[in-house]
Amino acid sequence: MFKSAKLNARLVAAAVGALTMGAFAFTSSAAAAPFTLFPFAAPQIQSAPPPSQLAPSDDEDAGGSFALPARLKRQVVNYPTREAPGTIIIDTPNTYLYLILGNGQAMRYGIGVGRDGFTWSGTQHIVKKAEWPDWTPPPEMIARQPYLPRHMTGGRGNPLGARAMYLGGTIYRIHGTNAPQTIGTRVSSGCLRLVNEDVIDLYSRVHVGTKVIVLPMDRRADNSSEKRS
């Protein structure tokens, strides 16, 4: 009986050893070539989601896809005047800026002008030009709106937009805007704004020393605008 028990123990040990070797062999084989338990089911491979696209910055164009009304788009119009070519005339009540071309014509731009109580008139000259200008609100504006930044570097988020032309010794400028929906309205503190595309075009056509005539609210630059449009 002792010999039988000993034999049985040897058989059990041999079986365990065989199983161990088999498991080792299976593991090695699986490492070399993964074993598919269900060959008819395609493996599910998860890929990383595509990187999300950055949302357009509000600094680039606060107006989104806003389109200017036809009358406010840049265009050459008939405009007889005694002013010399290169002169800028601001038609405040009609929200137009005229750049005199000569031969009875002018380039007309739609603009935004000062809100009630902030319009002005007179003759000035461009004394400085700047691309993507910095903005330093004047003390008068800070007093009215103390939450404004004291200084803002130039860029697409800057209220002065892509270009600025500074008028004499005043605090006023002809400048761009990232809010095209304000063109044709009276919203500024006295500055004259154009959409960025238009202010870039105007900037390229004028120089330091250019004469700028700003007409008052009760006077129109084109008394027969229908004929000149």
C-alpha positions as CSV (number, residue, x, y, z in Angstrom):
1,M,0.0,0.0,0.0
2,F,2.9,2.3,0.7
3,K,4.3,1.7,-2.8
4,S,0.9,2.5,-4.3
5,A,0.6,5.8,-2.4
6,K,4.1,6.8,-3.4
7,L,3.3,6.0,-7.1
8,N,0.2,8.1,-6.9
9,A,2.2,11.0,-5.5
10,R,4.6,10.7,-8.4
11,L,1.8,10.7,-10.9
12,V,0.2,13.8,-9.4
13,A,3.6,15.6,-9.4
14,A,4.1,14.7,-13.1
15,A,0.7,16.0,-14.0
16,V,1.3,19.3,-12.2
17,G,4.6,19.6,-14.0
18,A,2.9,19.0,-17.3
19,L,0.3,21.6,-16.7
20,T,2.9,24.2,-15.6
21,M,4.9,23.6,-18.8
22,G,1.8,23.9,-20.9
23,A,0.8,27.1,-19.2
24,F,4.3,28.5,-19.8
25,A,4.2,27.4,-23.5
26,F,0.8,29.0,-23.9
27,T,2.0,32.3,-22.3
28,S,5.0,32.5,-24.6
29,S,3.0,31.7,-27.6
30,A,0.4,34.4,-26.7
31,A,3.2,36.9,-26.3
32,A,4.4,36.2,-29.8
33,A,1.0,36.0,-31.4
34,P,-2.1,37.0,-29.4
35,F,-4.6,34.2,-29.3
36,T,-8.1,35.1,-30.4
37,L,-10.7,33.4,-28.5
38,F,-13.5,34.4,-30.9
39,P,-11.9,34.5,-34.3
40,F,-15.1,35.7,-36.0
41,A,-15.3,39.0,-33.9
42,A,-13.2,41.9,-35.1
43,P,-11.1,43.4,-32.3
44,Q,-12.3,46.7,-31.0
45,I,-9.5,49.3,-31.3
46,Q,-10.1,52.6,-29.5
47,S,-8.3,55.5,-31.0
48,A,-7.7,58.8,-29.2
49,P,-10.3,61.4,-30.1
50,P,-9.1,64.1,-32.6
51,P,-7.7,67.2,-30.9
52,S,-10.5,69.7,-30.5
53,Q,-10.2,72.8,-32.6
54,L,-9.7,76.1,-30.9
55,A,-12.8,78.2,-30.9
56,P,-12.2,81.4,-32.9
57,S,-11.1,84.2,-30.6
58,D,-13.5,87.0,-29.9
59,D,-10.4,89.2,-30.5
60,E,-10.3,88.3,-34.1
61,D,-13.8,89.5,-35.1
62,A,-16.3,90.4,-32.5
63,G,-18.9,90.8,-35.3
64,G,-18.5,87.2,-36.5
65,S,-19.9,86.9,-40.1
66,F,-21.5,90.3,-40.0
67,A,-21.8,92.0,-43.4
68,L,-21.9,95.7,-43.8
69,P,-25.0,97.2,-45.5
70,A,-24.3,98.1,-49.2
71,R,-24.3,101.9,-48.4
72,L,-21.5,101.5,-45.8
73,K,-19.2,99.4,-48.0
74,R,-16.1,101.0,-49.4
75,Q,-16.8,102.4,-52.9
76,V,-15.9,105.2,-55.3
77,V,-18.6,107.8,-55.6
78,N,-19.1,111.1,-57.4
79,Y,-18.1,113.9,-55.1
80,P,-17.4,117.4,-56.5
81,T,-15.5,119.6,-54.1
82,R,-12.9,122.3,-54.0
83,E,-10.8,120.4,-51.4
84,A,-7.5,119.0,-52.8
85,P,-7.1,115.3,-53.6
86,G,-6.0,113.4,-50.4
87,T,-8.2,115.4,-48.1
88,I,-10.4,113.5,-45.7
89,I,-13.9,114.8,-45.1
90,I,-16.0,113.3,-42.3
91,D,-19.7,113.4,-42.9
92,T,-20.8,112.9,-39.3
93,P,-24.6,112.8,-39.7
94,N,-24.4,110.3,-42.6
95,T,-21.6,108.3,-41.0
96,Y,-19.4,108.5,-44.1
97,L,-15.7,109.2,-44.5
98,Y,-14.7,110.7,-47.9
99,L,-11.2,110.5,-49.2
100,I,-11.0,113.0,-52.1
101,L,-9.5,111.4,-55.2
102,G,-9.9,114.4,-57.6
103,N,-11.8,114.7,-60.8
104,G,-15.0,115.0,-59.0
105,Q,-14.7,111.6,-57.2
106,A,-14.0,110.3,-53.7
107,M,-13.5,107.0,-52.0
108,R,-16.3,106.6,-49.5
109,Y,-16.1,104.5,-46.4
110,G,-18.8,103.7,-43.8
111,I,-17.8,104.8,-40.3
112,G,-18.9,104.8,-36.7
113,V,-19.0,108.2,-35.0
114,G,-19.4,109.8,-31.6
115,R,-22.5,109.1,-29.6
116,D,-24.8,111.9,-28.4
117,G,-22.8,114.5,-26.6
118,F,-19.5,113.2,-28.0
119,T,-19.5,114.5,-31.6
120,W,-17.2,117.3,-32.5
121,S,-16.3,119.3,-35.6
122,G,-13.4,121.2,-37.0
123,T,-10.2,120.9,-39.1
124,Q,-7.3,118.8,-38.0
125,H,-4.3,117.0,-39.6
126,I,-3.0,113.5,-39.2
127,V,0.1,113.8,-37.0
128,K,0.9,110.2,-36.4
129,K,0.1,106.8,-37.9
130,A,0.4,103.4,-36.2
131,E,-0.1,99.8,-37.2
132,W,-1.9,97.6,-34.6
133,P,-1.6,100.5,-32.1
134,D,-1.5,100.3,-28.3
135,W,-4.4,101.8,-26.5
136,T,-4.0,104.1,-23.5
137,P,-7.5,105.5,-22.6
138,P,-7.2,109.3,-22.0
139,P,-7.9,110.5,-18.4
140,E,-11.3,111.9,-19.5
141,M,-12.4,108.4,-20.5
142,I,-11.0,106.8,-17.4
143,A,-13.0,109.3,-15.3
144,R,-16.2,108.2,-17.1
145,Q,-15.4,104.6,-17.2
146,P,-13.0,103.7,-14.3
147,Y,-13.1,100.0,-15.1
148,L,-11.2,100.5,-18.3
149,P,-7.6,99.2,-18.5
150,R,-4.9,101.8,-18.1
151,H,-3.0,100.4,-21.1
152,M,-3.6,97.7,-23.7
153,T,-1.0,96.5,-26.2
154,G,-1.9,96.4,-29.8
155,G,-3.5,93.3,-31.3
156,R,-6.7,91.8,-32.5
157,G,-8.4,92.3,-29.2
158,N,-7.5,96.0,-29.0
159,P,-10.4,98.5,-29.5
160,L,-8.3,100.5,-31.9
161,G,-8.2,97.6,-34.4
162,A,-5.6,97.2,-37.1
163,R,-4.6,100.9,-37.8
164,A,-4.9,104.3,-36.2
165,M,-4.4,107.8,-37.5
166,Y,-4.0,110.4,-34.7
167,L,-5.7,113.8,-35.2
168,G,-3.7,116.9,-34.2
169,G,-3.3,117.5,-30.5
170,T,-6.8,116.0,-29.8
171,I,-7.6,112.8,-28.1
172,Y,-9.4,111.6,-31.2
173,R,-8.3,109.1,-33.8
174,I,-9.4,107.5,-37.0
175,H,-9.0,103.9,-36.2
176,G,-10.2,100.3,-36.9
177,T,-12.6,98.2,-35.0
178,N,-13.2,94.5,-34.3
179,A,-16.9,95.2,-34.0
180,P,-18.1,95.8,-37.5
181,Q,-21.7,95.9,-36.4
182,T,-21.0,99.4,-34.9
183,I,-20.3,100.9,-38.3
184,G,-23.0,103.3,-39.3
185,T,-23.9,104.0,-35.6
186,R,-23.1,106.6,-33.0
187,V,-21.4,104.8,-30.2
188,S,-17.8,106.1,-29.7
189,S,-16.4,108.8,-27.4
190,G,-15.6,110.9,-30.4
191,C,-13.2,108.7,-32.4
192,L,-14.0,107.7,-35.9
193,R,-14.0,104.0,-36.6
194,L,-13.8,101.8,-39.7
195,V,-13.8,98.1,-40.2
196,N,-10.3,96.8,-40.2
197,E,-10.2,96.1,-43.9
198,D,-11.2,99.6,-44.6
199,V,-8.9,101.3,-42.1
200,I,-6.0,99.3,-43.6
201,D,-7.0,100.6,-47.1
202,L,-7.3,104.2,-45.9
203,Y,-4.1,104.0,-44.0
204,S,-2.2,103.0,-47.2
205,R,-3.6,106.0,-49.0
206,V,-2.9,108.9,-46.6
207,H,0.2,110.3,-44.9
208,V,1.2,112.3,-41.9
209,G,0.0,115.9,-42.6
210,T,-3.2,114.8,-44.3
211,K,-6.0,117.4,-43.8
212,V,-9.1,116.1,-42.0
213,I,-12.3,118.1,-42.0
214,V,-14.9,116.9,-39.5
215,L,-18.4,118.3,-40.2
216,P,-20.9,118.9,-37.4
217,M,-24.1,116.9,-37.0
218,D,-26.2,119.7,-38.6
219,R,-24.3,119.8,-41.8
220,R,-24.1,117.1,-44.5
221,A,-21.1,116.6,-46.7
222,D,-23.3,115.5,-49.6
223,N,-26.4,117.6,-49.9
224,S,-27.6,115.4,-52.7
225,S,-26.4,112.1,-51.6
226,E,-28.8,110.1,-53.8
227,K,-27.1,111.6,-56.9
228,R,-23.6,110.9,-55.7
229,S,-24.1,107.3,-54.4
